[in-house]
């Protein structure tokens, strides 16, 4: 007499994977994949957070420059933002290319109603010198966007564009930071990558100060550094890091990405967002 087969125990329910911190980028697209939304999402993946996006503009862009840019309607930007924030939620937001005053003001309003750390990269000019911000939008950046920033991350050209302050040495970065802070961000990170010598950045909230120094690397393929740094800061803030620690970690990440930057096309290639995994 055969023994009836024993019923197998039901398989245990799978344990849900932990939800990673969520970071939202509000920026333009770079069709060449080195900067903008594409760089932001690659950075966020590399740093272990879930990246989400609000597209503000589409660019035709490659290693040689920007051949065209088309701004999205404000209604489309607002709808993308609300769709993500109202359902999925965010732990940090990063902004990049906001080409018009109307877009700047709409995004500033959205950010002001979202109680999370915000990193504002006041993108004005591309790596190749192409303008990405209408001159009529500068006042809106100063009076509407910077006041809602936890960290503002202008490079030296953007400092001049926004404040009129010209920085020609590391000594001038403290004065530049004070000018940026006068518009209301909690912290200012002045990026000194355009100076000669070491790659020096200066972070301050008007009281605490931090100088971040790294060797200047002999690699011209640096497309996307600003987007990458701002996204890395936002990613670390979403993990709960305080601003100085987030900036230090982001600087380390972007320095490695610059060191691993690679040629692409006939012009300036991108930094390597996945350098830690190679």
C-alpha positions as YAML, in Angstrom:
chain: A
units: angstrom
residues:
- id: 1
  name: UNK
  ca: [0.00, 0.00, 0.00]
- id: 2
  name: UNK
  ca: [1.58, 3.24, -1.09]
- id: 3
  name: UNK
  ca: [1.91, 6.21, 1.26]
- id: 4
  name: UNK
  ca: [0.02, 9.29, 0.08]
- id: 5
  name: UNK
  ca: [2.27, 12.22, -0.73]
- id: 6
  name: UNK
  ca: [2.75, 14.63, 2.14]
- id: 7
  name: UNK
  ca: [1.38, 18.08, 1.52]
- id: 8
  name: UNK
  ca: [4.17, 20.60, 1.29]
- id: 9
  name: UNK
  ca: [4.10, 23.60, 3.59]
- id: 10
  name: UNK
  ca: [3.08, 26.83, 1.89]
- id: 11
  name: UNK
  ca: [5.98, 29.00, 0.86]
- id: 12
  name: UNK
  ca: [6.48, 31.95, 3.18]
- id: 13
  name: UNK
  ca: [5.41, 35.31, 1.87]
- id: 14
  name: UNK
  ca: [8.36, 37.17, 0.38]
- id: 15
  name: UNK
  ca: [9.77, 39.90, 2.60]
- id: 16
  name: UNK
  ca: [9.27, 43.27, 0.90]
- id: 17
  name: UNK
  ca: [12.50, 45.00, -0.05]
- id: 18
  name: UNK
  ca: [13.20, 48.11, 1.99]
- id: 19
  name: UNK
  ca: [12.16, 51.31, 0.24]
- id: 20
  name: UNK
  ca: [15.23, 53.45, -0.54]
- id: 21
  name: UNK
  ca: [15.19, 57.20, 0.10]
- id: 22
  name: UNK
  ca: [13.43, 59.05, -2.72]
- id: 23
  name: UNK
  ca: [14.92, 62.08, -4.48]
- id: 24
  name: UNK
  ca: [13.22, 64.22, -7.11]
- id: 25
  name: UNK
  ca: [15.11, 66.14, -9.79]
- id: 26
  name: UNK
  ca: [13.43, 69.09, -11.51]
- id: 27
  name: UNK
  ca: [15.59, 69.79, -14.53]
- id: 28
  name: UNK
  ca: [16.10, 69.65, -18.29]
- id: 29
  name: UNK
  ca: [17.02, 66.67, -20.43]
- id: 30
  name: UNK
  ca: [20.47, 66.20, -21.97]
- id: 31
  name: UNK
  ca: [20.10, 64.03, -25.06]
- id: 32
  name: UNK
  ca: [23.82, 63.19, -24.88]
- id: 33
  name: UNK
  ca: [23.34, 61.63, -21.44]
- id: 34
  name: UNK
  ca: [26.11, 63.49, -19.62]
- id: 35
  name: UNK
  ca: [24.24, 66.21, -17.73]
- id: 36
  name: UNK
  ca: [20.71, 67.24, -16.76]
- id: 37
  name: UNK
  ca: [18.06, 64.70, -15.83]
- id: 38
  name: UNK
  ca: [20.16, 61.85, -17.17]
- id: 39
  name: UNK
  ca: [23.16, 62.72, -14.97]
- id: 40
  name: UNK
  ca: [20.89, 63.26, -11.98]
- id: 41
  name: UNK
  ca: [19.25, 59.84, -12.21]
- id: 42
  name: UNK
  ca: [22.58, 58.05, -12.77]
- id: 43
  name: UNK
  ca: [24.03, 59.78, -9.70]
- id: 44
  name: UNK
  ca: [21.04, 58.87, -7.57]
- id: 45
  name: UNK
  ca: [21.23, 55.22, -8.61]
- id: 46
  name: UNK
  ca: [24.97, 55.13, -7.86]
- id: 47
  name: UNK
  ca: [24.35, 56.55, -4.38]
- id: 48
  name: UNK
  ca: [21.58, 54.14, -3.45]
- id: 49
  name: UNK
  ca: [18.49, 56.32, -3.63]
- id: 50
  name: UNK
  ca: [15.41, 56.14, -5.84]
- id: 51
  name: UNK
  ca: [15.53, 58.93, -8.41]
- id: 52
  name: UNK
  ca: [12.39, 60.52, -9.87]
- id: 53
  name: UNK
  ca: [12.10, 63.33, -12.38]
- id: 54
  name: UNK
  ca: [10.18, 66.40, -13.42]
- id: 55
  name: UNK
  ca: [11.23, 67.39, -16.92]
- id: 56
  name: UNK
  ca: [11.37, 71.16, -17.50]
- id: 57
  name: UNK
  ca: [12.92, 71.29, -20.97]
- id: 58
  name: UNK
  ca: [14.22, 69.13, -23.80]
- id: 59
  name: UNK
  ca: [17.60, 69.93, -25.30]
- id: 60
  name: UNK
  ca: [19.36, 68.74, -28.43]
- id: 61
  name: UNK
  ca: [22.81, 68.37, -26.92]
- id: 62
  name: UNK
  ca: [26.01, 66.44, -27.50]
- id: 63
  name: UNK
  ca: [29.71, 66.63, -26.66]
- id: 64
  name: UNK
  ca: [30.09, 69.77, -28.79]
- id: 65
  name: UNK
  ca: [27.33, 71.89, -27.25]
- id: 66
  name: UNK
  ca: [23.62, 72.62, -27.17]
- id: 67
  name: UNK
  ca: [22.02, 72.76, -30.61]
- id: 68
  name: UNK
  ca: [18.49, 73.54, -29.40]
- id: 69
  name: UNK
  ca: [16.28, 73.79, -26.32]
- id: 70
  name: UNK
  ca: [12.50, 73.59, -25.93]
- id: 71
  name: UNK
  ca: [10.86, 74.53, -22.64]
- id: 72
  name: UNK
  ca: [7.89, 72.50, -21.39]
- id: 73
  name: UNK
  ca: [4.65, 74.26, -20.42]
- id: 74
  name: UNK
  ca: [4.37, 75.26, -16.78]
- id: 75
  name: UNK
  ca: [1.22, 73.13, -16.47]
- id: 76
  name: UNK
  ca: [3.20, 70.04, -17.52]
- id: 77
  name: UNK
  ca: [5.93, 70.78, -14.98]
- id: 78
  name: UNK
  ca: [3.43, 71.37, -12.18]
- id: 79
  name: UNK
  ca: [1.50, 68.19, -13.05]
- id: 80
  name: UNK
  ca: [4.66, 66.04, -13.02]
- id: 81
  name: UNK
  ca: [5.69, 67.44, -9.64]
- id: 82
  name: UNK
  ca: [2.30, 66.95, -8.00]
- id: 83
  name: UNK
  ca: [1.98, 63.46, -9.48]
- id: 84
  name: UNK
  ca: [5.21, 62.32, -7.82]
- id: 85
  name: UNK
  ca: [5.06, 64.21, -4.53]
- id: 86
  name: UNK
  ca: [1.38, 63.57, -3.76]
- id: 87
  name: UNK
  ca: [1.60, 59.80, -4.31]
- id: 88
  name: UNK
  ca: [5.18, 58.61, -3.87]
- id: 89
  name: UNK
  ca: [6.62, 61.32, -1.65]
- id: 90
  name: UNK
  ca: [10.17, 62.64, -1.52]
- id: 91
  name: UNK
  ca: [13.00, 63.03, 1.00]
- id: 92
  name: UNK
  ca: [14.89, 65.66, -1.02]
- id: 93
  name: UNK
  ca: [14.53, 67.72, -4.20]
- id: 94
  name: UNK
  ca: [17.19, 69.00, -6.59]
- id: 95
  name: UNK
  ca: [16.60, 71.67, -9.24]
- id: 96
  name: UNK
  ca: [18.60, 72.29, -12.40]
- id: 97
  name: UNK
  ca: [17.69, 73.97, -15.67]
- id: 98
  name: UNK
  ca: [14.71, 76.32, -15.24]
- id: 99
  name: UNK
  ca: [14.96, 78.46, -18.33]
- id: 100
  name: UNK
  ca: [12.27, 81.13, -17.82]
- id: 101
  name: UNK
  ca: [10.91, 83.36, -15.06]
- id: 102
  name: UNK
  ca: [7.55, 81.64, -15.32]
- id: 103
  name: UNK
  ca: [9.11, 78.22, -14.72]
- id: 104
  name: UNK
  ca: [11.33, 79.47, -11.90]
- id: 105
  name: UNK
  ca: [8.37, 81.00, -10.08]
- id: 106
  name: UNK
  ca: [6.17, 77.93, -10.51]
- id: 107
  name: UNK
  ca: [8.88, 75.59, -9.25]
- id: 108
  name: UNK
  ca: [9.72, 77.89, -6.33]
- id: 109
  name: UNK
  ca: [6.07, 77.82, -5.29]
- id: 110
  name: UNK
  ca: [6.01, 74.03, -5.41]
- id: 111
  name: UNK
  ca: [9.23, 73.74, -3.42]
- id: 112
  name: UNK
  ca: [8.00, 76.17, -0.80]
- id: 113
  name: UNK
  ca: [5.07, 73.85, -0.06]
- id: 114
  name: UNK
  ca: [7.26, 70.72, 0.16]
- id: 115
  name: UNK
  ca: [8.93, 70.37, 3.55]
- id: 116
  name: UNK
  ca: [12.13, 68.56, 2.53]
- id: 117
  name: UNK
  ca: [15.74, 69.63, 1.90]
- id: 118
  name: UNK
  ca: [16.17, 71.32, -1.47]
- id: 119
  name: UNK
  ca: [19.36, 71.70, -3.48]
- id: 120
  name: UNK
  ca: [19.21, 74.52, -6.03]
- id: 121
  name: UNK
  ca: [21.74, 74.38, -8.86]
- id: 122
  name: UNK
  ca: [21.10, 77.77, -10.53]
- id: 123
  name: UNK
  ca: [22.04, 76.59, -14.02]
- id: 124
  name: UNK
  ca: [22.80, 79.57, -16.23]
- id: 125
  name: UNK
  ca: [25.34, 78.46, -18.82]
- id: 126
  name: UNK
  ca: [26.27, 75.03, -20.18]
- id: 127
  name: UNK
  ca: [29.79, 73.58, -20.09]
- id: 128
  name: UNK
  ca: [30.20, 74.81, -23.67]
- id: 129
  name: UNK
  ca: [29.07, 78.37, -22.92]
- id: 130
  name: UNK
  ca: [25.49, 78.02, -24.19]
- id: 131
  name: UNK
  ca: [22.93, 80.10, -22.25]
- id: 132
  name: UNK
  ca: [20.32, 77.98, -20.46]
- id: 133
  name: UNK
  ca: [18.60, 80.74, -18.48]
- id: 134
  name: UNK
  ca: [16.80, 83.78, -19.88]
- id: 135
  name: UNK
  ca: [18.16, 87.06, -18.51]
- id: 136
  name: UNK
  ca: [14.59, 87.96, -17.56]
- id: 137
  name: UNK
  ca: [14.56, 84.99, -15.16]
- id: 138
  name: UNK
  ca: [17.52, 86.11, -13.06]
- id: 139
  name: UNK
  ca: [15.46, 88.24, -10.71]
- id: 140
  name: UNK
  ca: [13.05, 85.36, -10.14]
- id: 141
  name: UNK
  ca: [15.97, 83.09, -9.24]
- id: 142
  name: UNK
  ca: [17.21, 85.67, -6.74]
- id: 143
  name: UNK
  ca: [13.88, 86.53, -5.13]
- id: 144
  name: UNK
  ca: [11.83, 83.33, -5.46]
- id: 145
  name: UNK
  ca: [14.07, 80.28, -5.92]
- id: 146
  name: UNK
  ca: [17.11, 80.95, -3.73]
- id: 147
  name: UNK
  ca: [14.96, 81.76, -0.67]
- id: 148
  name: UNK
  ca: [13.54, 78.21, -0.65]
- id: 149
  name: UNK
  ca: [16.94, 76.49, -1.06]
- id: 150
  name: UNK
  ca: [18.57, 74.46, 1.67]
- id: 151
  name: UNK
  ca: [21.78, 74.51, -0.37]
- id: 152
  name: UNK
  ca: [22.54, 76.69, -3.40]
- id: 153
  name: UNK
  ca: [25.41, 75.44, -5.58]
- id: 154
  name: UNK
  ca: [26.46, 78.15, -8.07]
- id: 155
  name: UNK
  ca: [29.72, 78.00, -9.98]
- id: 156
  name: UNK
  ca: [31.74, 81.19, -10.35]
- id: 157
  name: UNK
  ca: [30.07, 82.23, -13.61]
- id: 158
  name: UNK
  ca: [26.66, 81.79, -12.00]
- id: 159
  name: UNK
  ca: [27.79, 83.79, -8.95]
- id: 160
  name: UNK
  ca: [28.68, 86.67, -11.25]
- id: 161
  name: UNK
  ca: [25.44, 86.29, -13.19]
- id: 162
  name: UNK
  ca: [23.34, 86.39, -10.02]
- id: 163
  name: UNK
  ca: [25.26, 88.81, -7.77]
- id: 164
  name: UNK
  ca: [27.73, 90.73, -9.93]
- id: 165
  name: UNK
  ca: [30.60, 89.48, -7.76]
- id: 166
  name: UNK
  ca: [33.63, 88.30, -9.76]
- id: 167
  name: UNK
  ca: [35.86, 85.74, -8.07]
- id: 168
  name: UNK
  ca: [39.43, 85.45, -9.34]
- id: 169
  name: UNK
  ca: [40.99, 83.59, -6.41]
- id: 170
  name: UNK
  ca: [39.97, 81.38, -3.51]
- id: 171
  name: UNK
  ca: [40.09, 84.44, -1.25]
- id: 172
  name: UNK
  ca: [37.08, 85.90, -3.05]
- id: 173
  name: UNK
  ca: [34.87, 82.89, -2.47]
- id: 174
  name: UNK
  ca: [33.87, 84.00, 1.03]
- id: 175
  name: UNK
  ca: [32.59, 87.32, -0.37]
- id: 176
  name: UNK
  ca: [30.75, 85.44, -3.14]
- id: 177
  name: UNK
  ca: [29.07, 83.17, -0.59]
- id: 178
  name: UNK
  ca: [27.92, 86.14, 1.46]
- id: 179
  name: UNK
  ca: [26.33, 87.67, -1.65]
- id: 180
  name: UNK
  ca: [24.51, 84.44, -2.47]
- id: 181
  name: UNK
  ca: [23.34, 83.97, 1.14]
- id: 182
  name: UNK
  ca: [21.87, 87.48, 1.10]
- id: 183
  name: UNK
  ca: [19.12, 86.10, -1.17]
- id: 184
  name: UNK
  ca: [17.98, 83.59, 1.42]
- id: 185
  name: UNK
  ca: [19.36, 80.05, 0.98]
- id: 186
  name: UNK
  ca: [20.35, 78.33, 4.23]
- id: 187
  name: UNK
  ca: [23.74, 77.25, 2.86]
- id: 188
  name: UNK
  ca: [25.81, 78.38, -0.12]
- id: 189
  name: UNK
  ca: [28.32, 76.10, -1.82]
- id: 190
  name: UNK
  ca: [30.55, 78.18, -4.08]
- id: 191
  name: UNK
  ca: [32.18, 75.91, -6.66]
- id: 192
  name: UNK
  ca: [35.69, 77.04, -7.58]
- id: 193
  name: UNK
  ca: [36.29, 74.59, -10.39]
- id: 194
  name: UNK
  ca: [37.03, 77.42, -12.84]
- id: 195
  name: UNK
  ca: [39.97, 78.70, -10.78]
- id: 196
  name: UNK
  ca: [43.52, 77.54, -11.41]
- id: 197
  name: UNK
  ca: [45.29, 75.28, -8.94]
- id: 198
  name: UNK
  ca: [43.41, 72.95, -6.63]
- id: 199
  name: UNK
  ca: [39.72, 72.22, -7.15]
- id: 200
  name: UNK
  ca: [38.43, 74.27, -4.21]
- id: 201
  name: UNK
  ca: [34.81, 74.64, -3.09]
- id: 202
  name: UNK
  ca: [33.60, 76.74, -0.19]
- id: 203
  name: UNK
  ca: [30.53, 75.90, 1.93]
- id: 204
  name: UNK
  ca: [29.01, 78.22, 4.53]
- id: 205
  name: UNK
  ca: [25.75, 79.16, 6.19]
- id: 206
  name: UNK
  ca: [27.19, 82.52, 7.20]
- id: 207
  name: UNK
  ca: [28.53, 81.11, 10.46]
- id: 208
  name: UNK
  ca: [30.05, 77.67, 9.94]
- id: 209
  name: UNK
  ca: [32.56, 77.37, 7.10]
- id: 210
  name: UNK
  ca: [34.03, 74.40, 5.28]
- id: 211
  name: UNK
  ca: [36.70, 74.41, 2.58]
- id: 212
  name: UNK
  ca: [36.67, 71.36, 0.32]
- id: 213
  name: UNK
  ca: [39.86, 70.72, -1.59]
- id: 214
  name: UNK
  ca: [40.74, 68.09, -4.17]
- id: 215
  name: UNK
  ca: [43.64, 67.79, -6.61]
- id: 216
  name: UNK
  ca: [42.93, 69.21, -10.05]
- id: 217
  name: UNK
  ca: [42.73, 66.24, -12.36]
- id: 218
  name: UNK
  ca: [44.21, 66.23, -15.85]
- id: 219
  name: UNK
  ca: [41.01, 65.19, -17.59]
- id: 220
  name: UNK
  ca: [39.03, 67.45, -19.90]
- id: 221
  name: UNK
  ca: [36.00, 65.16, -19.89]
- id: 222
  name: UNK
  ca: [33.99, 66.91, -17.18]
- id: 223
  name: UNK
  ca: [30.55, 67.36, -18.76]
- id: 224
  name: UNK
  ca: [27.86, 67.13, -16.08]
- id: 225
  name: UNK
  ca: [29.93, 67.96, -12.99]
- id: 226
  name: UNK
  ca: [27.52, 70.58, -11.63]
- id: 227
  name: UNK
  ca: [24.41, 68.44, -12.09]
- id: 228
  name: UNK
  ca: [26.21, 65.46, -10.60]
- id: 229
  name: UNK
  ca: [27.43, 67.32, -7.52]
- id: 230
  name: UNK
  ca: [24.02, 68.84, -6.76]
- id: 231
  name: UNK
  ca: [22.30, 65.48, -7.21]
- id: 232
  name: UNK
  ca: [24.86, 63.78, -4.98]
- id: 233
  name: UNK
  ca: [24.23, 66.36, -2.24]
- id: 234
  name: UNK
  ca: [20.47, 65.83, -2.52]
- id: 235
  name: UNK
  ca: [20.96, 62.07, -2.36]
- id: 236
  name: UNK
  ca: [22.99, 62.31, 0.84]
- id: 237
  name: UNK
  ca: [20.50, 64.74, 2.39]
- id: 238
  name: UNK
  ca: [17.71, 62.26, 1.60]
- id: 239
  name: UNK
  ca: [19.63, 59.66, 3.62]
- id: 240
  name: UNK
  ca: [19.51, 61.99, 6.62]
- id: 241
  name: UNK
  ca: [23.01, 63.43, 6.45]
- id: 242
  name: UNK
  ca: [23.53, 66.98, 7.74]
- id: 243
  name: UNK
  ca: [24.52, 69.48, 5.05]
- id: 244
  name: UNK
  ca: [28.30, 69.57, 5.70]
- id: 245
  name: UNK
  ca: [28.56, 65.76, 5.72]
- id: 246
  name: UNK
  ca: [26.37, 65.51, 2.61]
- id: 247
  name: UNK
  ca: [28.58, 67.97, 0.75]
- id: 248
  name: UNK
  ca: [31.79, 66.19, 1.77]
- id: 249
  name: UNK
  ca: [30.42, 62.84, 0.56]
- id: 250
  name: UNK
  ca: [29.17, 64.42, -2.67]
- id: 251
  name: UNK
  ca: [32.54, 66.07, -3.33]
- id: 252
  name: UNK
  ca: [34.28, 62.71, -2.90]
- id: 253
  name: UNK
  ca: [31.86, 61.06, -5.31]
- id: 254
  name: UNK
  ca: [32.13, 63.71, -8.01]
- id: 255
  name: UNK
  ca: [35.95, 63.80, -7.74]
- id: 256
  name: UNK
  ca: [36.00, 60.09, -8.53]
- id: 257
  name: UNK
  ca: [33.54, 60.61, -11.37]
- id: 258
  name: UNK
  ca: [35.77, 63.32, -12.89]
- id: 259
  name: UNK
  ca: [38.86, 61.12, -12.57]
- id: 260
  name: UNK
  ca: [37.02, 58.41, -14.54]
- id: 261
  name: UNK
  ca: [35.51, 60.80, -17.13]
- id: 262
  name: UNK
  ca: [35.75, 59.40, -20.63]
- id: 263
  name: UNK
  ca: [35.80, 60.70, -24.23]
- id: 264
  name: UNK
  ca: [32.49, 60.69, -26.07]
- id: 265
  name: UNK
  ca: [31.93, 62.22, -29.50]
- id: 266
  name: UNK
  ca: [34.26, 64.92, -30.80]
- id: 267
  name: UNK
  ca: [34.09, 67.30, -27.85]
- id: 268
  name: UNK
  ca: [33.95, 67.18, -24.05]
- id: 269
  name: UNK
  ca: [32.96, 63.80, -22.67]
- id: 270
  name: UNK
  ca: [31.00, 63.14, -19.47]
- id: 271
  name: UNK
  ca: [32.08, 62.25, -15.97]
- id: 272
  name: UNK
  ca: [31.62, 58.57, -15.16]
- id: 273
  name: UNK
  ca: [28.67, 58.21, -12.80]
- id: 274
  name: UNK
  ca: [29.24, 54.49, -12.27]
- id: 275
  name: UNK
  ca: [32.95, 54.72, -11.48]
- id: 276
  name: UNK
  ca: [32.56, 52.91, -8.16]
- id: 277
  name: UNK
  ca: [31.19, 49.83, -9.90]
- id: 278
  name: UNK
  ca: [33.83, 49.45, -12.62]
...
